[in-house]
């Protein structure tokens, strides 16, 4: 059974970083990098969950989505003068 205590439990996650990035982070030890990553992950999950909700009933295939994305990318590139 899932309890409120379970919701408050923390787990540790290990990530691999390039040495140069790690050195740059260490220059800013005033930053709580753990809290920063936790917030970034939470925001990304909210975005993903919103997209899941918006597309749940969609009849588009992955190929349809890919084609639309390519059209949008081309249009944006033209507007920005990149094509």
N, C-alpha and C positions, 0 to 999 in steps of 0.2 A: 504494500500500500504506500502511496506517495504522501508524505507528510510535509508540513510547513518547514520543518527542519531540513528536509531534502532540498527544498527550494533555495535555502540559504547556504547550502554547502558549496564550497568552491573546489574547482579542480585546477591543476596546473597543466599548462600547455607549453610545449617547447617549440620554438621556431628557430630556423636557421637564417642568419643574416650574413651578408658580405662583411668582411672585417672593416672595410672603410665606413660602411654605414654604422656599424657598432661603435667605432671610434667617434664618429660625429655625435651619436646619441650620448656617449659618455661625457662629451663636452657640455651637455645640458642636464646635469644630474638634478636640477630643480624640477624637471618634468617627471611626473609619474607615468612612465612608459607603459606600465601594466594597465593603468586606468585609461590611458589614451587608446591602447589597442582594444580594450573592452568596449569603449564607446564606439570606436570605428566598426567593430564587428557587429555591435547592436544596430547601428545605423544601416549597415549593409544588409543585415537580415531583414530589417523593416522594409527596405527597398525591394528585396527579393520576394518577401511575403506579399507586398502590394502587387507586384507584377504577377505573382501566382494567382492572386484573387482576381485581378483584371482579366487574366487570360484563361481562367479555369474552364469557361464554357466556349472558348474560341474553337472554331472549326479549321483554323489555319494549320497547315503542316509546317514542319521545320523548314522545308524548302520554300514555302510561301513567305515565311518570316525572313529567311535569308535573302530572298529576292527583294522584298520590301526594304530591308536594311541597306542593301546595295544601292537601290534607287535613291534612298534618302541620303546616303553618303555621297553619291555622285552629284545630287542636287546641291547639297551643302558645299561641296568642293567647288562647283561652278559659281555659286554665289560668293564664295570667298576668293574667287579668281585663281584657284589652284589647278583648274583644268583648262 
